[in-house]
Amino acid sequence: MSEYIVKIGFWLRAYDGFTVEADSDAQAIEKAKAAATAAMESGAYPEYIDIEERREGVIAFIDHIASDGRHAVAEDVEFDDDRLHDSPTG
């Protein structure tokens, strides 16, 4: 029997939070958008990552392990129907 390396990718829902000060609801919304953009661009870990709700799984690659090295078998293989984003093909 042959061996294969399989790598999967998936989306996790993550939550973060912050406080803004504003003079009005409209200003709070604008400041929240700016702070949210900065938080999304940050490399820091969010406050919470929901590991129970993995979404949109894809097999990133399958490689066959042979005596002369690894050989690509497949890439970007959808295996579930839990799509959060439209696929490029439809």
C-alpha positions as CSV (number, residue, x, y, z in Angstrom):
1,M,0.0,0.0,0.0
2,S,1.3,3.5,-0.9
3,E,1.5,6.5,1.4
4,Y,0.1,9.9,0.6
5,I,0.5,13.3,2.3
6,V,-2.8,15.2,2.6
7,K,-3.0,18.8,3.7
8,I,-6.3,20.5,4.3
9,G,-7.3,24.1,4.8
10,F,-10.5,25.6,6.3
11,W,-11.9,28.8,7.7
12,L,-12.4,29.4,11.4
13,R,-14.6,32.0,12.9
14,A,-12.6,34.4,15.2
15,Y,-13.7,37.2,17.4
16,D,-11.8,40.3,18.7
17,G,-13.0,43.4,20.5
18,F,-12.0,46.9,21.3
19,T,-13.4,50.2,22.7
20,V,-13.9,53.4,20.8
21,E,-14.9,56.9,22.1
22,A,-17.2,58.9,19.9
23,D,-19.5,62.0,20.1
24,S,-22.4,60.3,18.2
25,D,-23.6,56.9,17.0
26,A,-22.5,57.8,13.4
27,Q,-19.0,58.7,14.6
28,A,-18.9,55.4,16.7
29,I,-19.7,53.4,13.5
30,E,-16.9,55.2,11.6
31,K,-14.4,54.8,14.3
32,A,-15.4,51.1,14.8
33,K,-14.8,50.5,11.0
34,A,-11.4,52.1,11.2
35,A,-10.5,50.0,14.3
36,A,-11.9,46.9,12.8
37,T,-9.8,47.4,9.7
38,A,-6.6,47.8,11.9
39,A,-7.5,44.7,13.8
40,M,-8.0,42.6,10.6
41,E,-4.6,43.8,9.3
42,S,-2.9,43.0,12.6
43,G,-0.8,39.9,13.1
44,A,-1.9,39.5,16.7
45,Y,-4.1,36.7,17.8
46,P,-7.8,37.5,18.3
47,E,-9.5,37.2,21.6
48,Y,-11.3,34.0,20.6
49,I,-11.2,31.4,17.9
50,D,-14.1,29.1,17.5
51,I,-12.4,25.8,16.7
52,E,-15.7,23.9,16.8
53,E,-17.1,25.6,13.7
54,R,-14.7,24.8,11.0
55,R,-16.0,25.9,7.6
56,E,-15.4,25.6,3.9
57,G,-12.9,22.7,4.0
58,V,-10.6,22.1,1.0
59,I,-7.9,19.5,0.5
60,A,-5.0,21.9,-0.3
61,F,-3.0,19.1,-1.8
62,I,-2.4,15.3,-2.0
63,D,1.1,14.1,-2.7
64,H,2.2,10.5,-3.3
65,I,5.3,9.5,-1.4
66,A,7.5,7.4,-3.7
67,S,11.1,6.1,-3.4
68,D,12.2,9.0,-5.6
69,G,10.4,11.7,-3.6
70,R,6.9,13.3,-3.5
71,H,4.7,13.6,-6.5
72,A,1.7,15.8,-6.7
73,V,-1.6,14.0,-7.2
74,A,-4.3,16.7,-6.7
75,E,-4.7,20.3,-5.4
76,D,-7.7,22.4,-4.2
77,V,-10.1,19.5,-3.9
78,E,-13.5,20.4,-2.4
79,F,-14.8,17.6,-0.2
80,D,-17.8,19.3,1.5
81,D,-20.7,21.5,0.5
82,D,-20.2,24.1,3.3
83,R,-19.2,27.0,1.0
84,L,-18.8,30.5,2.5
85,H,-17.3,32.0,-0.7
86,D,-18.2,31.4,-4.3
87,S,-15.8,29.2,-6.1
88,P,-14.0,30.6,-9.2
89,T,-15.7,28.1,-11.4
90,G,-19.2,28.8,-10.3
